[in-house]
Amino acid sequence: MSAGSTGRTGTVGVGVIGAGNISSQYLENLTKFRDVEVRMVADLDLARAESQATTYGVAAHGTVDELLSRDDIEIVVNLTIPAVHTEVGRQIVAAGKNVWSEKPLALDAESGAELLSAAREAGLRVACAPDTVLGGGIQSALRAIGRGDIGEPLTATTMFHVPGPDAWHPDPDFLFAVGAGPLFDMGPYYVTTLVHAFGSASRVSAVSSKSFERRTIGSGPRAGETFPVEVPTHHAALISFEGGQSAQSTFSFQNALPRMGFVEISGTEGTIVLPDPNMFDGDSTLWRFGQEEPETLTASGSFWGRGSGVVDLARAIRGGDDEKASGAVAAHVLDVLLAVSTAAEQGSPVDVTSSVPKPTPLPEGWDPAAATL
């Protein structure tokens, strides 16, 4: 979502709501990026907010209301649980601040659309994870596709296949509940990459299955305890795109042979295998027709990690440009994932009605740690 420049200049003030585990990855980087300054950490658990603020040298900590009342905070990083992402996002917008949300943007299309509409009416921006797509690994591959290394891109294959997090996660129940499963937990990384490569999706066909009605926790203090599986643990989808491209994508928690991080895109002149879309780094491999050996395309760009998208948002706010990891892209990705789920349930194709412009790759020298504002 783009909006004009605010008229402010200089470093962009940032607040963080949610001091859970993922906040450490964000705070580790955001406190080092010079175009933003983390000015407060808030959480329902005040002791946890204080602990994270102290650990990462953030000057203030406290309640959500205290954070939202501060005039020196322009972007609020929403790291709450997925079920309240849109509720907290609307509070942030109502306080006159821009939103960076962890994935997913919402659990349903209507809530996501309402958040984007509220921000648009207020002249504010919503951006959303995953920002792994901004890392040097995926960006280098996208630049290679853009300069014609595989000719005209035509098809893609993506795979995320694992036995399931119940084997290692001490509290895996939520990963098998409504709103999760392999489709909604891991799907955003893969589908976001496809949207950056191909543009908007237009139609989806899919099938799904569930290997077990209950699973057993394999580690931690609850080891041996069983829990219900609420959602399919395997989705296989055929995604059609507005530009005529197509992708075969599978998301599975029921494969004994792990194969994850696989994204392959083929075109009229070759095939490129991208790095893991859940990572910020990684080289690509390029095969050309008539060439006996593949080429390694060494990744270049930023490998900083989570929080990079917050800096991109801050710079877009100052310059009036479009942010790459936009809320509009995240909402479209959510629409695609919901279409996969619905198509599998009803046994017939589902049209994807939303559409977004295909994001352009970042410049090779893009560096979220640089001082540019």
C-alpha positions as CSV (number, residue, x, y, z in Angstrom):
1,M,0.0,0.0,0.0
2,S,1.5,3.3,-1.0
3,A,0.8,6.8,0.3
4,G,2.5,10.1,-0.1
5,S,5.4,11.3,2.0
6,T,4.5,12.5,5.5
7,G,6.6,15.6,5.3
8,R,8.8,14.4,8.1
9,T,12.5,13.8,7.6
10,G,15.2,11.8,9.3
11,T,15.1,8.6,11.2
12,V,11.8,6.9,11.5
13,G,10.6,6.1,15.0
14,V,9.5,2.5,15.5
15,G,7.5,0.7,18.3
16,V,7.2,-3.0,18.8
17,I,4.0,-4.7,20.1
18,G,4.6,-8.3,21.1
19,A,7.7,-9.3,23.0
20,G,7.5,-13.0,22.3
21,N,10.2,-15.2,20.7
22,I,10.1,-13.7,17.2
23,S,10.7,-10.2,18.7
24,S,14.3,-11.1,19.4
25,Q,15.0,-11.6,15.7
26,Y,13.4,-8.3,14.9
27,L,15.0,-6.3,17.7
28,E,18.5,-7.8,17.0
29,N,18.4,-6.1,13.6
30,L,16.1,-3.1,14.0
31,T,18.4,-1.8,16.8
32,K,21.3,-1.8,14.3
33,F,19.5,-0.2,11.3
34,R,20.3,3.5,11.1
35,D,17.2,4.6,9.2
36,V,14.9,3.5,12.1
37,E,15.0,3.8,15.8
38,V,13.2,1.5,18.1
39,R,11.7,3.7,20.8
40,M,9.5,1.4,22.8
41,V,8.5,-2.2,23.3
42,A,5.0,-3.1,24.5
43,D,3.3,-6.3,25.6
44,L,0.4,-7.5,27.7
45,D,3.1,-9.1,29.8
46,L,4.9,-6.0,31.1
47,A,7.8,-7.9,32.5
48,R,8.4,-9.5,29.2
49,A,8.3,-6.1,27.5
50,E,10.8,-4.8,30.0
51,S,13.1,-7.8,29.5
52,Q,13.2,-7.4,25.7
53,A,13.7,-3.6,25.9
54,T,16.6,-4.0,28.4
55,T,18.2,-6.8,26.4
56,Y,18.2,-4.8,23.2
57,G,18.9,-1.3,24.6
58,V,15.4,0.2,23.9
59,A,14.7,3.2,26.0
60,A,11.1,2.6,26.9
61,H,8.7,-0.3,27.6
62,G,5.1,-0.6,28.7
63,T,1.5,-1.0,27.6
64,V,0.1,-1.0,24.1
65,D,-1.9,2.2,24.9
66,E,1.3,3.9,26.1
67,L,3.1,3.0,22.9
68,L,0.2,4.1,20.6
69,S,0.0,7.5,22.3
70,R,3.6,8.5,21.4
71,D,4.0,11.0,18.7
72,D,7.6,10.0,18.0
73,I,6.6,6.5,16.7
74,E,5.6,6.4,13.0
75,I,5.7,2.6,12.4
76,V,4.4,-0.1,14.8
77,V,5.7,-3.6,14.3
78,N,2.9,-6.0,15.1
79,L,4.3,-9.2,16.5
80,T,1.1,-10.4,18.3
81,I,-0.5,-13.8,17.7
82,P,-2.1,-14.3,14.2
83,A,-5.6,-14.4,15.7
84,V,-5.4,-10.7,16.7
85,H,-3.2,-9.3,13.8
86,T,-6.0,-7.4,12.3
87,E,-7.5,-6.2,15.6
88,V,-4.2,-4.8,16.7
89,G,-3.5,-3.5,13.2
90,R,-6.8,-1.5,13.3
91,Q,-5.7,0.0,16.7
92,I,-2.4,1.0,15.2
93,V,-4.1,2.7,12.3
94,A,-6.6,4.4,14.5
95,A,-3.7,5.9,16.5
96,G,-2.4,7.4,13.2
97,K,0.6,5.1,12.7
98,N,1.8,2.8,9.9
99,V,1.7,-0.9,10.3
100,W,4.3,-3.6,9.8
101,S,2.6,-7.0,10.5
102,E,4.0,-10.4,11.0
103,K,2.3,-13.0,8.7
104,P,-0.4,-13.6,8.1
105,L,-2.0,-10.2,7.5
106,A,-5.3,-11.7,8.5
107,L,-7.1,-15.1,8.9
108,D,-9.8,-14.2,6.4
109,A,-10.0,-11.9,3.3
110,E,-12.6,-9.6,4.7
111,S,-10.5,-8.6,7.8
112,G,-7.4,-8.0,5.7
113,A,-9.4,-5.8,3.3
114,E,-10.9,-3.8,6.1
115,L,-7.5,-3.1,7.6
116,L,-6.1,-2.0,4.2
117,S,-9.1,0.2,3.6
118,A,-8.9,1.9,7.0
119,A,-5.2,2.6,6.5
120,R,-5.8,4.0,3.0
121,E,-8.5,6.3,4.2
122,A,-6.2,7.6,6.9
123,G,-3.3,8.1,4.5
124,L,-1.2,5.4,6.2
125,R,0.6,2.3,5.0
126,V,0.4,-1.4,5.9
127,A,3.3,-3.7,5.1
128,C,3.6,-7.4,6.0
129,A,6.0,-10.3,6.4
130,P,7.5,-12.3,4.9
131,D,10.4,-10.0,4.2
132,T,12.6,-12.9,3.4
133,V,11.7,-12.1,-0.2
134,L,13.8,-8.9,0.2
135,G,16.9,-10.9,1.1
136,G,19.8,-11.2,-1.3
137,G,19.0,-14.8,-2.1
138,I,15.6,-14.4,-3.6
139,Q,16.3,-10.9,-4.9
140,S,19.3,-12.1,-6.9
141,A,17.2,-14.8,-8.4
142,L,14.4,-12.3,-9.3
143,R,17.0,-10.0,-10.9
144,A,18.3,-13.0,-13.0
145,I,14.8,-13.8,-14.2
146,G,14.2,-10.1,-14.9
147,R,17.3,-9.8,-17.1
148,G,16.2,-12.8,-19.1
149,D,18.5,-15.6,-17.9
150,I,15.7,-18.2,-18.3
151,G,14.0,-16.4,-21.2
152,E,10.3,-15.8,-20.7
153,P,9.2,-17.4,-17.4
154,L,6.5,-20.0,-17.9
155,T,6.2,-22.5,-15.0
156,A,7.2,-23.1,-11.5
157,T,7.4,-26.0,-9.0
158,T,7.5,-25.5,-5.2
159,M,7.7,-28.0,-2.5
160,F,7.5,-27.9,1.3
161,H,7.5,-31.5,2.5
162,V,8.2,-32.4,6.1
163,P,7.0,-35.1,8.5
164,G,5.4,-32.4,10.7
165,P,6.4,-30.2,13.7
166,D,4.8,-32.6,16.2
167,A,8.0,-34.6,16.2
168,W,10.1,-31.7,17.6
169,H,7.9,-28.8,18.7
170,P,7.0,-29.0,22.5
171,D,3.6,-27.3,21.9
172,P,2.6,-28.1,18.3
173,D,-1.2,-28.0,18.7
174,F,-1.6,-24.6,17.1
175,L,0.3,-25.6,14.0
176,F,-2.4,-28.2,13.3
177,A,-5.3,-25.8,14.1
178,V,-7.6,-23.7,11.9
179,G,-5.6,-20.9,10.3
180,A,-2.4,-22.9,10.4
181,G,-1.3,-26.3,8.9
182,P,1.4,-26.4,6.2
183,L,-0.7,-24.2,3.9
184,F,-1.0,-21.1,6.0
185,D,2.1,-21.6,8.2
186,M,4.6,-22.1,5.3
187,G,2.6,-21.2,2.2
188,P,3.2,-17.4,2.5
189,Y,6.9,-17.8,1.9
190,Y,6.4,-19.8,-1.4
191,V,3.4,-17.9,-2.8
192,T,4.9,-14.5,-2.0
193,T,8.0,-15.5,-4.0
194,L,5.8,-16.7,-6.9
195,V,3.9,-13.4,-6.9
196,H,7.2,-11.4,-7.0
197,A,8.3,-13.6,-9.9
198,F,5.0,-13.9,-12.0
199,G,2.6,-11.2,-10.7
200,S,-0.9,-11.9,-9.5
201,A,-2.5,-15.3,-9.5
202,S,-5.9,-15.7,-11.1
203,R,-7.2,-19.2,-10.6
204,V,-6.5,-22.2,-8.3
205,S,-7.2,-25.9,-8.4
206,A,-6.3,-28.1,-5.4
207,V,-6.6,-31.3,-3.5
208,S,-5.8,-32.1,0.1
209,S,-5.6,-34.9,2.6
210,K,-5.0,-35.6,6.3
211,S,-2.8,-38.5,7.3
212,F,-3.9,-38.7,11.0
213,E,-6.9,-37.4,13.0
214,R,-4.7,-37.1,16.0
215,R,-0.9,-36.6,16.5
216,T,1.5,-37.4,19.3
217,I,3.9,-34.8,20.7
218,G,7.4,-36.2,20.3
219,S,9.5,-33.9,22.6
220,G,9.4,-31.7,25.6
221,P,7.4,-31.9,28.9
222,R,4.2,-33.0,26.9
223,A,5.9,-35.8,25.0
224,G,3.5,-38.7,24.5
225,E,0.4,-36.5,24.7
226,T,-2.0,-36.6,21.7
227,F,-3.9,-33.7,20.2
228,P,-6.5,-33.4,17.4
229,V,-5.6,-32.4,13.9
230,E,-8.1,-29.8,12.7
231,V,-6.9,-29.1,9.2
232,P,-5.5,-30.9,6.2
233,T,-1.8,-31.8,6.5
234,H,-1.2,-31.9,2.8
235,H,-2.3,-29.5,0.0
236,A,-1.4,-29.9,-3.7
237,A,-2.2,-26.9,-5.8
238,L,-2.1,-25.8,-9.4
239,I,-1.9,-22.0,-9.4
240,S,-2.6,-20.0,-12.6
241,F,-1.4,-16.5,-13.0
242,E,-2.7,-13.5,-14.9
243,G,0.3,-13.4,-17.2
244,G,-0.3,-17.0,-18.3
245,Q,2.2,-18.7,-16.1
246,S,1.4,-21.6,-13.8
247,A,2.9,-23.2,-10.7
248,Q,2.5,-26.6,-9.1
249,S,2.9,-26.2,-5.3
250,T,2.7,-28.7,-2.5
251,F,2.6,-28.0,1.3
252,S,2.8,-31.0,3.5
253,F,3.2,-32.1,7.1
254,Q,3.0,-35.8,6.1
255,N,6.1,-36.7,4.2
256,A,8.7,-39.0,5.8
257,L,11.3,-37.7,3.3
258,P,11.9,-34.0,4.0
259,R,12.1,-31.7,1.0
260,M,11.7,-28.1,1.8
261,G,12.9,-24.7,0.5
262,F,12.4,-25.9,-3.1
263,V,11.4,-23.3,-5.7
264,E,12.1,-24.0,-9.4
265,I,11.1,-21.6,-12.2
266,S,11.4,-22.6,-15.9
267,G,11.3,-20.4,-19.0
268,T,11.8,-20.5,-22.7
269,E,15.6,-20.6,-22.4
270,G,16.3,-22.3,-19.1
271,T,15.5,-23.2,-15.5
272,I,16.5,-21.6,-12.3
273,V,16.4,-23.2,-8.8
274,L,16.0,-20.5,-6.2
275,P,17.2,-20.6,-2.6
276,D,14.9,-21.4,0.3
277,P,12.2,-18.7,0.4
278,N,12.2,-18.9,4.2
279,M,15.8,-17.6,4.3
280,F,17.4,-14.3,3.4
281,D,20.5,-15.8,1.7
282,G,21.4,-18.6,-0.6
283,D,22.7,-19.0,-4.2
284,S,20.6,-20.0,-7.2
285,T,21.4,-22.6,-9.8
286,L,20.8,-22.0,-13.5
287,W,20.4,-24.6,-16.2
288,R,20.3,-23.5,-19.8
289,F,19.1,-25.5,-22.8
290,G,22.0,-27.1,-24.6
291,Q,24.4,-26.5,-21.7
292,E,25.9,-29.6,-20.0
293,E,26.7,-28.1,-16.6
294,P,24.6,-25.7,-14.6
295,E,25.8,-22.3,-13.4
296,T,25.9,-21.1,-9.9
297,L,24.5,-17.6,-9.5
298,T,26.1,-16.2,-6.4
299,A,23.7,-14.2,-4.3
300,S,24.4,-10.5,-3.6
301,G,22.5,-7.9,-1.7
302,S,21.3,-7.8,1.9
303,F,21.4,-10.9,4.1
304,W,20.4,-9.1,7.3
305,G,17.2,-10.9,8.2
306,R,13.9,-10.0,9.8
307,G,13.2,-6.3,10.1
308,S,14.6,-5.5,6.6
309,G,11.0,-4.9,5.4
310,V,10.5,-2.4,8.2
311,V,13.4,-0.3,6.8
312,D,12.0,-0.6,3.3
313,L,8.7,0.7,4.6
314,A,10.4,3.5,6.5
315,R,12.2,4.6,3.4
316,A,9.1,4.4,1.3
317,I,7.2,6.6,3.8
318,R,9.9,9.2,3.6
319,G,10.3,9.1,-0.2
320,G,6.7,8.5,-1.2
321,D,7.6,5.3,-3.1
322,D,5.9,1.9,-2.9
323,E,7.1,-0.6,-0.3
324,K,8.0,-4.0,-1.6
325,A,6.5,-6.2,1.1
326,S,3.2,-4.4,0.9
327,G,0.0,-5.2,2.7
328,A,-1.6,-5.4,-0.8
329,V,0.8,-8.2,-1.8
330,A,0.2,-10.0,1.6
331,A,-3.6,-9.7,1.1
332,H,-3.3,-11.2,-2.4
333,V,-1.1,-14.0,-1.1
334,L,-3.8,-14.7,1.6
335,D,-6.4,-14.8,-1.1
336,V,-4.4,-17.4,-3.0
337,L,-4.0,-19.5,0.1
338,L,-7.7,-19.3,0.9
339,A,-8.5,-20.2,-2.7
340,V,-6.3,-23.3,-2.4
341,S,-8.1,-24.3,0.8
342,T,-11.6,-23.7,-0.8
343,A,-10.7,-25.5,-4.0
344,A,-9.6,-28.5,-2.1
345,E,-12.7,-28.5,0.0
346,Q,-15.2,-28.2,-2.8
347,G,-13.3,-30.2,-5.5
348,S,-13.5,-27.5,-8.1
349,P,-11.3,-24.5,-9.3
350,V,-11.6,-21.2,-7.5
351,D,-11.0,-17.8,-9.1
352,V,-8.7,-15.3,-7.3
353,T,-10.4,-12.0,-7.6
354,S,-7.8,-9.7,-6.1
355,S,-4.8,-8.4,-8.1
356,V,-1.6,-6.4,-7.4
357,P,1.2,-5.0,-9.6
358,K,4.2,-7.3,-9.7
359,P,6.9,-5.8,-7.4
360,T,10.1,-4.9,-9.1
361,P,13.4,-6.3,-7.7
362,L,15.5,-4.2,-5.3
363,P,18.7,-2.7,-6.6
364,E,21.7,-5.0,-6.0
365,G,23.3,-2.6,-3.6
366,W,20.2,-2.2,-1.4
367,D,21.3,-2.2,2.2
368,P,18.9,-1.8,5.1
369,A,21.8,-1.0,7.5
370,A,22.9,2.0,5.5
371,A,22.0,5.5,6.7
372,T,19.9,7.1,3.9
373,L,17.4,9.3,5.6
